[in-house]
């Protein structure tokens, strides 16, 4: 008896019990659809994180005073280090060719007031290159000039969150806010940027010239951060190494002393967030994969019941010349068909849900072709693995005993 004959018998047997066949494939259907959707969610989340990192600045290197440690899911500065200065930033800009632009930066959470309204916000000081390096774009108004920086002028550019908290619906341009009783004129408003990789609101910001900040707000000479833009993505690592060497020399650190600063590059952030999202994706795919196992057990149960119910049929087939191999092929085909039926419907459902949620929902999902191919192979594997035992059991039935079974 040829393979096509066994396949035809398997198809007829399954279609004779349509409901049971569908229910047997339901676990596979749900498992495959879950895997495809979960992988799409994981890929979408990873892309969102990469977009946030890219939005923080292209080819970005951040120099932090002291050691940065991850606490509560966020990078936080440990200790009080006063060795990082504007002079460090000037030397980096003058001596390292792989650096395109640089912006020393200092910030502090403080109360800002406008009329009867007051709100706590981030008051920050930096140079004119800050907006270029960190990709802050003006919605209205203008950026402060070199003259404003040299004369420590009291001007400010404000983010959208601070605008809502202080001005509500009122136009902030040209208005005066007070920080530590010092008046600052709003000359510009930033476009919205959203949250950064640590979940902090980048729009809750009032930016003033660094010279104004250092003299009038905090009265200090050291800074906590320097933002650097490398000339290209390929030069990030090289620029970072040169910056480390220069800062160690500038801070007079001997070989046996640790850095008193922390360098974090865009590549570091991408790698860290990629590892996190990939781990999350593997976790949720593993959970979804359990339903595939349940589906496989469903196929096993249905096939064992089918063998028991069709003992007499197996006996007749053996009596008219079917070999054990023919019987194995028949039941393996049945389990494979159940697997592919559930898999095909699962792929259709998973792809449909992914495209539907992307088009009509607010989620970012990215369909991964590899997950579809993996799902297809999983269907075949589950069909074979969970169909082998019932098939072998059916083939070992004694023809005489099978014919006398009621």
MARVO-518475 format. One record per residue (C-alpha): residue number from 1; chain; x negated, y negated, z; residue in one letter. Coordinates in nm, 2 decimals. Each point is the difference from the previous one (the first is absolute). Layout:
// residues N
SITE  nr kette      X      Y      Z rest
SITE NUM     A      X      Y      Z    A
...
//
This chain:
// residues 406
SITE  nr kette      X      Y      Z rest
SITE   1     A   0.00   0.00   0.00    X
SITE   2     A  -0.15  -0.33  -0.10    X
SITE   3     A  -0.04  -0.32   0.20    X
SITE   4     A   0.27  -0.19  -0.19    X
SITE   5     A   0.25   0.27   0.09    X
SITE   6     A  -0.09  -0.03   0.37    X
SITE   7     A   0.03  -0.38  -0.02    X
SITE   8     A   0.34   0.03  -0.16    X
SITE   9     A   0.12   0.23   0.27    X
SITE  10     A  -0.13  -0.24   0.27    X
SITE  11     A   0.18  -0.30  -0.16    X
SITE  12     A   0.33   0.19  -0.02    X
SITE  13     A  -0.03   0.12   0.36    X
SITE  14     A  -0.06  -0.35   0.13    X
SITE  15     A   0.28  -0.16  -0.20    X
SITE  16     A   0.23   0.27   0.12    X
SITE  17     A  -0.04  -0.16   0.35    X
SITE  18     A  -0.03  -0.37  -0.08    X
SITE  19     A   0.08  -0.13   0.34    X
SITE  20     A  -0.25   0.22   0.17    X
SITE  21     A  -0.27  -0.08  -0.25    X
SITE  22     A   0.05  -0.38   0.05    X
SITE  23     A   0.00   0.03   0.37    X
SITE  24     A  -0.32   0.21  -0.02    X
SITE  25     A  -0.17  -0.28  -0.21    X
SITE  26     A   0.14  -0.28   0.23    X
SITE  27     A  -0.30   0.01   0.24    X
SITE  28     A  -0.24  -0.02  -0.29    X
SITE  29     A   0.20  -0.29  -0.15    X
SITE  30     A  -0.01  -0.20   0.32    X
SITE  31     A  -0.37   0.07   0.07    X
SITE  32     A  -0.12  -0.10  -0.35    X
SITE  33     A   0.21  -0.32   0.00    X
SITE  34     A  -0.13  -0.09   0.35    X
SITE  35     A  -0.36   0.06  -0.11    X
SITE  36     A   0.03  -0.22  -0.31    X
SITE  37     A   0.18  -0.28   0.19    X
SITE  38     A  -0.24   0.01   0.30    X
SITE  39     A  -0.30  -0.02  -0.23    X
SITE  40     A   0.15  -0.29  -0.18    X
SITE  41     A   0.06  -0.18   0.33    X
SITE  42     A  -0.36   0.07   0.10    X
SITE  43     A  -0.14  -0.13  -0.33    X
SITE  44     A   0.23  -0.30   0.02    X
SITE  45     A  -0.11  -0.08   0.36    X
SITE  46     A  -0.36   0.03  -0.11    X
SITE  47     A   0.05  -0.24  -0.29    X
SITE  48     A   0.18  -0.25   0.23    X
SITE  49     A  -0.30   0.01   0.24    X
SITE  50     A  -0.25  -0.05  -0.28    X
SITE  51     A   0.20  -0.29  -0.13    X
SITE  52     A   0.00  -0.16   0.35    X
SITE  53     A  -0.38   0.05   0.01    X
SITE  54     A  -0.05  -0.15  -0.34    X
SITE  55     A   0.23  -0.29   0.10    X
SITE  56     A  -0.24  -0.08   0.29    X
SITE  57     A  -0.27  -0.10  -0.25    X
SITE  58     A  -0.19   0.15  -0.29    X
SITE  59     A  -0.34   0.15   0.07    X
SITE  60     A   0.04  -0.11   0.36    X
SITE  61     A  -0.26   0.04   0.27    X
SITE  62     A   0.09  -0.10   0.35    X
SITE  63     A  -0.26  -0.08   0.26    X
SITE  64     A   0.13   0.02   0.36    X
SITE  65     A  -0.19  -0.12   0.30    X
SITE  66     A  -0.05   0.29   0.24    X
SITE  67     A   0.12   0.36  -0.04    X
SITE  68     A   0.34   0.08  -0.15    X
SITE  69     A   0.19   0.30   0.14    X
SITE  70     A   0.33   0.15  -0.10    X
SITE  71     A   0.25  -0.03   0.28    X
SITE  72     A   0.37   0.06  -0.03    X
SITE  73     A  -0.04   0.04  -0.38    X
SITE  74     A  -0.17  -0.34  -0.04    X
SITE  75     A  -0.36  -0.11  -0.02    X
SITE  76     A  -0.08  -0.22   0.30    X
SITE  77     A  -0.30  -0.19   0.11    X
SITE  78     A  -0.18   0.13   0.31    X
SITE  79     A  -0.20  -0.23   0.22    X
SITE  80     A  -0.08  -0.37  -0.03    X
SITE  81     A  -0.28  -0.06  -0.25    X
SITE  82     A  -0.12  -0.35  -0.08    X
SITE  83     A  -0.29   0.07  -0.24    X
SITE  84     A   0.19  -0.03  -0.33    X
SITE  85     A  -0.02  -0.36  -0.13    X
SITE  86     A   0.07  -0.22  -0.31    X
SITE  87     A  -0.38   0.01  -0.06    X
SITE  88     A   0.03   0.37  -0.06    X
SITE  89     A   0.26  -0.06  -0.26    X
SITE  90     A  -0.22  -0.27  -0.17    X
SITE  91     A  -0.30   0.24  -0.02    X
SITE  92     A   0.21   0.28  -0.14    X
SITE  93     A   0.14  -0.24  -0.27    X
SITE  94     A  -0.35  -0.13  -0.09    X
SITE  95     A  -0.21   0.32   0.02    X
SITE  96     A   0.22   0.29  -0.12    X
SITE  97     A   0.06   0.00  -0.38    X
SITE  98     A   0.27   0.26   0.02    X
SITE  99     A   0.22  -0.24   0.20    X
SITE 100     A   0.24  -0.21  -0.21    X
SITE 101     A   0.16  -0.21   0.28    X
SITE 102     A   0.02  -0.01   0.38    X
SITE 103     A   0.23  -0.15   0.26    X
SITE 104     A  -0.08  -0.02   0.38    X
SITE 105     A   0.31   0.04   0.20    X
SITE 106     A   0.13  -0.05   0.35    X
SITE 107     A   0.36   0.05   0.14    X
SITE 108     A   0.20  -0.02   0.31    X
SITE 109     A   0.36   0.05   0.10    X
SITE 110     A   0.13  -0.34   0.12    X
SITE 111     A   0.32  -0.20   0.04    X
SITE 112     A   0.09  -0.23  -0.29    X
SITE 113     A   0.27  -0.27   0.03    X
SITE 114     A   0.21  -0.19  -0.24    X
SITE 115     A   0.26  -0.24   0.15    X
SITE 116     A   0.20   0.21   0.25    X
SITE 117     A  -0.11   0.33  -0.15    X
SITE 118     A  -0.30   0.20   0.12    X
SITE 119     A  -0.13   0.34  -0.09    X
SITE 120     A  -0.31   0.21   0.06    X
SITE 121     A  -0.20   0.05  -0.32    X
SITE 122     A  -0.35   0.08  -0.12    X
SITE 123     A  -0.20  -0.32  -0.02    X
SITE 124     A  -0.30   0.07  -0.23    X
SITE 125     A  -0.30  -0.19  -0.13    X
SITE 126     A  -0.19   0.07  -0.32    X
SITE 127     A  -0.15  -0.15  -0.31    X
SITE 128     A   0.14  -0.06  -0.35    X
SITE 129     A  -0.11   0.34  -0.12    X
SITE 130     A   0.23   0.18   0.24    X
SITE 131     A   0.30  -0.01  -0.23    X
SITE 132     A  -0.20   0.14  -0.29    X
SITE 133     A  -0.16   0.28   0.20    X
SITE 134     A   0.32   0.10   0.19    X
SITE 135     A   0.23  -0.06  -0.30    X
SITE 136     A   0.22  -0.26   0.18    X
SITE 137     A   0.18  -0.20  -0.27    X
SITE 138     A   0.17  -0.34   0.04    X
SITE 139     A   0.38  -0.01  -0.05    X
SITE 140     A   0.00  -0.38   0.03    X
SITE 141     A  -0.24  -0.28   0.09    X
SITE 142     A  -0.38   0.01  -0.02    X
SITE 143     A  -0.30   0.16   0.17    X
SITE 144     A  -0.22  -0.21   0.23    X
SITE 145     A  -0.30  -0.16  -0.17    X
SITE 146     A  -0.37  -0.01   0.08    X
SITE 147     A   0.05  -0.35   0.14    X
SITE 148     A   0.26   0.14   0.24    X
SITE 149     A  -0.25   0.26   0.12    X
SITE 150     A  -0.29  -0.24   0.04    X
SITE 151     A   0.20  -0.26   0.19    X
SITE 152     A   0.19   0.26   0.21    X
SITE 153     A   0.33  -0.14  -0.13    X
SITE 154     A   0.32   0.11   0.17    X
SITE 155     A   0.18   0.17  -0.29    X
SITE 156     A   0.15   0.34  -0.02    X
SITE 157     A   0.15   0.26  -0.23    X
SITE 158     A   0.27   0.22   0.14    X
SITE 159     A   0.14   0.35  -0.07    X
SITE 160     A   0.36   0.08  -0.06    X
SITE 161     A   0.07   0.17   0.33    X
SITE 162     A  -0.14  -0.31   0.19    X
SITE 163     A   0.22  -0.22  -0.23    X
SITE 164     A   0.31   0.19   0.10    X
SITE 165     A  -0.08   0.00   0.37    X
SITE 166     A  -0.09  -0.37   0.01    X
SITE 167     A   0.20  -0.17  -0.27    X
SITE 168     A   0.29   0.23  -0.08    X
SITE 169     A   0.15  -0.12  -0.33    X
SITE 170     A  -0.18  -0.34   0.01    X
SITE 171     A  -0.28  -0.08  -0.25    X
SITE 172     A  -0.33   0.02   0.19    X
SITE 173     A  -0.21  -0.18  -0.26    X
SITE 174     A  -0.12  -0.33   0.14    X
SITE 175     A   0.13   0.07   0.35    X
SITE 176     A  -0.22  -0.01   0.31    X
SITE 177     A  -0.03   0.28   0.25    X
SITE 178     A  -0.19  -0.01   0.33    X
SITE 179     A  -0.25   0.26   0.13    X
SITE 180     A  -0.14  -0.07   0.35    X
SITE 181     A   0.16  -0.35  -0.03    X
SITE 182     A  -0.22  -0.06  -0.32    X
SITE 183     A   0.21  -0.10  -0.31    X
SITE 184     A  -0.05   0.18  -0.33    X
SITE 185     A   0.15  -0.10  -0.33    X
SITE 186     A   0.14   0.28  -0.21    X
SITE 187     A  -0.15  -0.04  -0.35    X
SITE 188     A   0.09   0.35  -0.14    X
SITE 189     A   0.21   0.32   0.04    X
SITE 190     A  -0.13   0.34  -0.08    X
SITE 191     A   0.19   0.26  -0.21    X
SITE 192     A   0.12   0.30   0.20    X
SITE 193     A  -0.25   0.28   0.05    X
SITE 194     A   0.17   0.24   0.24    X
SITE 195     A  -0.18   0.22   0.25    X
SITE 196     A  -0.36   0.12  -0.01    X
SITE 197     A  -0.13   0.36   0.05    X
SITE 198     A   0.04  -0.04   0.38    X
SITE 199     A   0.36  -0.11  -0.03    X
SITE 200     A  -0.08  -0.36   0.09    X
SITE 201     A   0.20  -0.28  -0.17    X
SITE 202     A  -0.23  -0.19  -0.23    X
SITE 203     A   0.26  -0.27  -0.04    X
SITE 204     A   0.00  -0.10   0.37    X
SITE 205     A  -0.29  -0.24  -0.06    X
SITE 206     A  -0.10  -0.36   0.02    X
SITE 207     A  -0.33  -0.06  -0.18    X
SITE 208     A  -0.22  -0.31   0.07    X
SITE 209     A  -0.35  -0.09  -0.11    X
SITE 210     A  -0.26   0.20   0.20    X
SITE 211     A  -0.18  -0.32   0.11    X
SITE 212     A   0.32  -0.13   0.15    X
SITE 213     A   0.08   0.32   0.17    X
SITE 214     A  -0.35   0.03   0.16    X
SITE 215     A  -0.01  -0.36   0.12    X
SITE 216     A   0.36  -0.08   0.09    X
SITE 217     A   0.16   0.34   0.09    X
SITE 218     A  -0.26   0.23   0.16    X
SITE 219     A  -0.31  -0.21   0.03    X
SITE 220     A  -0.24   0.29  -0.07    X
SITE 221     A  -0.29   0.08  -0.24    X
SITE 222     A   0.05   0.37  -0.05    X
SITE 223     A   0.26   0.17  -0.22    X
SITE 224     A   0.17   0.34   0.02    X
SITE 225     A   0.02   0.09  -0.37    X
SITE 226     A  -0.14  -0.06  -0.34    X
SITE 227     A   0.17   0.09  -0.32    X
SITE 228     A  -0.22   0.09  -0.30    X
SITE 229     A   0.10   0.06  -0.36    X
SITE 230     A  -0.25   0.22  -0.19    X
SITE 231     A  -0.07  -0.07  -0.36    X
SITE 232     A   0.15   0.33  -0.11    X
SITE 233     A   0.14   0.32   0.14    X
SITE 234     A  -0.33   0.18  -0.09    X
SITE 235     A  -0.20  -0.25   0.20    X
SITE 236     A   0.21   0.03   0.33    X
SITE 237     A  -0.23   0.27   0.15    X
SITE 238     A  -0.32  -0.17  -0.11    X
SITE 239     A   0.12  -0.34   0.13    X
SITE 240     A   0.11   0.16   0.33    X
SITE 241     A  -0.34   0.15   0.06    X
SITE 242     A  -0.18  -0.33  -0.07    X
SITE 243     A   0.23  -0.19   0.23    X
SITE 244     A  -0.07   0.25   0.28    X
SITE 245     A  -0.38  -0.04  -0.04    X
SITE 246     A   0.03  -0.38  -0.02    X
SITE 247     A   0.22  -0.03   0.31    X
SITE 248     A  -0.22   0.24   0.20    X
SITE 249     A  -0.30  -0.23  -0.09    X
SITE 250     A   0.20  -0.31   0.08    X
SITE 251     A   0.11   0.13   0.33    X
SITE 252     A  -0.35   0.13   0.08    X
SITE 253     A   0.11   0.35   0.06    X
SITE 254     A  -0.28   0.25   0.04    X
SITE 255     A   0.02   0.36  -0.14    X
SITE 256     A   0.11   0.15   0.33    X
SITE 257     A   0.30  -0.24   0.04    X
SITE 258     A   0.34   0.06  -0.15    X
SITE 259     A   0.17  -0.25  -0.23    X
SITE 260     A   0.19  -0.28   0.18    X
SITE 261     A   0.24  -0.02  -0.29    X
SITE 262     A   0.22   0.23  -0.20    X
SITE 263     A   0.02   0.01  -0.38    X
SITE 264     A   0.33   0.13  -0.15    X
SITE 265     A   0.02   0.02  -0.38    X
SITE 266     A   0.30   0.04  -0.23    X
SITE 267     A  -0.13   0.34  -0.09    X
SITE 268     A  -0.01   0.10   0.37    X
SITE 269     A   0.36  -0.11   0.05    X
SITE 270     A   0.11   0.19  -0.31    X
SITE 271     A  -0.17   0.32   0.10    X
SITE 272     A   0.14  -0.02   0.36    X
SITE 273     A   0.35  -0.07  -0.12    X
SITE 274     A  -0.02   0.26  -0.27    X
SITE 275     A  -0.10   0.27   0.25    X
SITE 276     A   0.28  -0.10   0.23    X
SITE 277     A   0.27   0.01  -0.27    X
SITE 278     A  -0.14   0.33  -0.15    X
SITE 279     A   0.02   0.16   0.34    X
SITE 280     A   0.36  -0.13   0.04    X
SITE 281     A   0.09   0.14  -0.34    X
SITE 282     A  -0.15   0.34   0.08    X
SITE 283     A   0.19   0.01   0.32    X
SITE 284     A   0.34  -0.07  -0.15    X
SITE 285     A  -0.07   0.23  -0.30    X
SITE 286     A  -0.08   0.27   0.25    X
SITE 287     A   0.33  -0.05   0.18    X
SITE 288     A   0.18   0.01  -0.34    X
SITE 289     A  -0.19   0.31  -0.09    X
SITE 290     A   0.16   0.19   0.29    X
SITE 291     A   0.33  -0.02  -0.19    X
SITE 292     A  -0.18   0.18  -0.29    X
SITE 293     A  -0.09   0.28   0.24    X
SITE 294     A   0.36   0.02   0.12    X
SITE 295     A   0.11   0.01  -0.36    X
SITE 296     A  -0.24   0.29  -0.06    X
SITE 297     A   0.14   0.19   0.29    X
SITE 298     A   0.34  -0.06  -0.14    X
SITE 299     A  -0.11   0.16  -0.33    X
SITE 300     A  -0.14   0.29   0.20    X
SITE 301     A   0.32   0.05   0.19    X
SITE 302     A   0.22  -0.02  -0.31    X
SITE 303     A  -0.22   0.24  -0.20    X
SITE 304     A  -0.01   0.26   0.29    X
SITE 305     A   0.38  -0.02   0.02    X
SITE 306     A   0.02   0.04  -0.38    X
SITE 307     A  -0.22   0.31   0.01    X
SITE 308     A   0.22   0.16   0.26    X
SITE 309     A   0.32  -0.09  -0.18    X
SITE 310     A  -0.13   0.13  -0.34    X
SITE 311     A  -0.16   0.32   0.11    X
SITE 312     A   0.24   0.21  -0.22    X
SITE 313     A  -0.08  -0.23  -0.30    X
SITE 314     A  -0.38   0.05   0.06    X
SITE 315     A   0.06   0.38   0.02    X
SITE 316     A   0.19   0.00  -0.34    X
SITE 317     A  -0.28  -0.21  -0.16    X
SITE 318     A  -0.26   0.25   0.13    X
SITE 319     A   0.20   0.29  -0.12    X
SITE 320     A   0.03  -0.13  -0.36    X
SITE 321     A  -0.38  -0.06  -0.03    X
SITE 322     A  -0.09  -0.32   0.18    X
SITE 323     A  -0.34   0.02   0.17    X
SITE 324     A  -0.10  -0.15   0.33    X
SITE 325     A  -0.17  -0.28  -0.19    X
SITE 326     A   0.32  -0.08  -0.17    X
SITE 327     A   0.18  -0.03   0.33    X
SITE 328     A  -0.28  -0.22   0.15    X
SITE 329     A   0.02  -0.22  -0.31    X
SITE 330     A   0.38  -0.04   0.03    X
SITE 331     A   0.00  -0.11   0.36    X
SITE 332     A  -0.31  -0.22  -0.04    X
SITE 333     A   0.17  -0.17  -0.29    X
SITE 334     A   0.31  -0.06   0.21    X
SITE 335     A  -0.21  -0.16   0.28    X
SITE 336     A  -0.19  -0.21  -0.26    X
SITE 337     A   0.32  -0.12  -0.16    X
SITE 338     A   0.14  -0.10   0.34    X
SITE 339     A  -0.33  -0.18   0.07    X
SITE 340     A   0.00  -0.18  -0.33    X
SITE 341     A   0.37  -0.09   0.02    X
SITE 342     A  -0.05  -0.16   0.34    X
SITE 343     A  -0.33  -0.15  -0.11    X
SITE 344     A   0.15  -0.15  -0.32    X
SITE 345     A   0.29  -0.15   0.18    X
SITE 346     A  -0.23  -0.12   0.28    X
SITE 347     A  -0.23  -0.17  -0.24    X
SITE 348     A   0.30  -0.17  -0.17    X
SITE 349     A   0.14  -0.11   0.34    X
SITE 350     A  -0.34  -0.12   0.13    X
SITE 351     A  -0.08  -0.20  -0.32    X
SITE 352     A   0.36  -0.14   0.00    X
SITE 353     A  -0.02  -0.11   0.36    X
SITE 354     A  -0.34  -0.15  -0.05    X
SITE 355     A   0.10  -0.20  -0.30    X
SITE 356     A   0.33  -0.10   0.15    X
SITE 357     A  -0.15  -0.12   0.33    X
SITE 358     A  -0.26  -0.20  -0.20    X
SITE 359     A   0.26  -0.16  -0.23    X
SITE 360     A   0.29  -0.07   0.24    X
SITE 361     A  -0.17   0.01   0.34    X
SITE 362     A  -0.25  -0.22   0.18    X
SITE 363     A  -0.26   0.28   0.03    X
SITE 364     A  -0.33   0.02  -0.19    X
SITE 365     A  -0.02   0.36  -0.14    X
SITE 366     A  -0.26   0.12  -0.25    X
SITE 367     A   0.08   0.33  -0.18    X
SITE 368     A  -0.30   0.23   0.00    X
SITE 369     A  -0.02   0.24  -0.30    X
SITE 370     A  -0.23   0.23   0.20    X
SITE 371     A   0.28   0.05   0.26    X
SITE 372     A   0.23   0.12  -0.28    X
SITE 373     A  -0.26   0.24  -0.14    X
SITE 374     A  -0.07   0.13   0.35    X
SITE 375     A   0.37   0.04   0.06    X
SITE 376     A   0.04   0.21  -0.32    X
SITE 377     A  -0.29   0.23   0.10    X
SITE 378     A   0.14   0.03   0.35    X
SITE 379     A   0.33   0.12  -0.15    X
SITE 380     A  -0.18   0.28  -0.18    X
SITE 381     A  -0.21   0.09   0.30    X
SITE 382     A   0.29   0.01   0.24    X
SITE 383     A   0.20   0.21  -0.25    X
SITE 384     A  -0.28   0.25  -0.03    X
SITE 385     A  -0.11   0.01   0.37    X
SITE 386     A   0.35   0.04   0.14    X
SITE 387     A   0.12   0.23  -0.28    X
SITE 388     A  -0.28   0.26   0.01    X
SITE 389     A   0.11   0.18   0.31    X
SITE 390     A   0.37   0.05  -0.11    X
SITE 391     A  -0.12   0.10  -0.35    X
SITE 392     A  -0.24   0.26   0.14    X
SITE 393     A   0.26   0.13   0.24    X
SITE 394     A   0.25   0.03  -0.29    X
SITE 395     A  -0.25   0.19  -0.21    X
SITE 396     A  -0.07   0.25   0.27    X
SITE 397     A   0.36   0.12   0.03    X
SITE 398     A   0.04   0.37  -0.08    X
SITE 399     A   0.23   0.03  -0.31    X
SITE 400     A   0.20   0.30   0.14    X
SITE 401     A   0.06  -0.17   0.33    X
SITE 402     A   0.09  -0.33  -0.17    X
SITE 403     A   0.26   0.17  -0.22    X
SITE 404     A   0.17   0.17   0.30    X
SITE 405     A   0.01  -0.33   0.20    X
SITE 406     A   0.35  -0.15   0.03    X
//
